[in-house]
Amino acid sequence: MDIRNCPKCGKLFQRLRRDICPTCAQQEDKEYEIVRDYIYDNPKSDVQTVSEETGVPVETILKFLRENRLINVSEALVLDCENCGAPISSGRFCKECGEKLEKEFSSLTKKEKEDTPKDNQKASFHFMRDRLYKKDR
């Protein structure tokens, strides 16, 4: 059982999927719907304008962008790739860095598969009884 304090309100809660308590998660979902609806009606708005018009903090809007819940279609890109610093519209990494990380991850998993023994190479047990019967034959 994973019990934590909510980073937003400080209440104790049992963590299941999200890092915030159910009450704050519900509030965050409402804020997401407000921001999503505003962006649908005003697609060229920048983050600061969306924050001012909706009352949702800039940090929360940036979190939605990082989680790919929103995609920034505005000319004013506000996110940077966490690896190289290139401007991106959503997520954590630019396309090039994402592909590079994916290749590295797949090569690691491939190497890991090669290092693990295959099913047909399982350890076998020999019993003294088997040795005795073989000698008698």
N, C-alpha and C positions, 0 to 999 in steps of 0.2 A: 504494500500500500504506500503510495507516494503522496505525502501530505506536504503542502507548501503554503507560503504566504503569497497572496496575490500582489504582484508588483504595482498594481494600480491603486487598490483600496486597502491593502494590508490584511484582509481577512484570510483566515485559514481555510483551505479547501483541498479536496482530494483531486489530484491532477489525473485527468484521463487522456484528453487529446490536446488541449490548449494549455498555455502557460499562465492563463488568467482564470479567475473564478467564474462560475456560471453567470453571476449577475453582471460582471464587467463584460463578459463575452456577449451577453444579450445586448448590452449597451453599445458595444463595438459593432455588432451586426446591424443595429439601427443606424449608427453613424455611417456604416458602409452603404446602406440603402439610400440614405440622404445624399451622400457624395455621388453614388452611381447615378441617381436620378438627375442631379444637378449637371453632371458631366454629359449625360445623354442629351439634355436640353442645350447645354453650352459646351460643345466639344473642344473649342479652342482656348478655354480658360486655363490659366496657369495655376499652380498649386496654391499660391498665396491668395489669389482671387477666390478660388474654391473654398479655402479655409474661411475667409472673411464672410462670404455669402452663406455658407452652411453652418458656421459655428463649430465645425470640426477642427481640432488642432492639426497643424501642419505635420507634426510627427506621426499622427495617426494616418493621415493621407499617404505619407511616404511609406509607412508600414504596409498599407494596402498595395502600393506600387511594388514594393520589394517582394511581397507574397504573390505577385502576379494576379491579384484580385482585380486590379485596375490596370489599364494600359494608358500611358500618357501619349495623347495624340497632338499635344501642343508643341509649338516650335521651341519653347523654353524647356529644354530637358533639364531635369533637376537631379537625376540619379547618375552615379558614377559606378563603373564596373569595380567590384571589390578587388579584382586582381590587377588590372592595368590602369584603371582610372578613366577609361574612355566613357563618354556620355552614352547613357542607355535610356530607353523609355520605360522599362519595367524589369523586374527580376533582380538578380544579384550580379550576374556576369554578362558581358557582351557576347555576341555570337561566337567570336573567335576563341575567347577564353573558355566558354562553355564547351565548345567542341574539343579543345585541348584537354580540359579536365575529363571529359567523357572518354577520350582515347586513353588517357593515363589510367583511369578507373578500369576500363575494359582490359587493358594489358595486365593490370594487377590481378584482376579476377581470373584471367586466363592463366597467369603464372601460378596462382593459388590452386587452380584446378589441376594443373600439371604436377604440382608438388604433393597433392593428396593421393593416397593409394587408391587404385581402382577396385571395384567390387570383386573382380576375379583374382585380385592379389591379396586377399584377406589372409590373415595369419591362420595357419592350420595347426591342429593339435595331433600329436602322435601318442599313442598309448602303448604301454609295454605289451599289452595283450595282442595288439596288432603285430608287433615284432615277433612275438612267439609263434603266432599262427603262420606268419610268412616263412619262418624257419622250418616248420613242420611240413610245409607243402612241397 
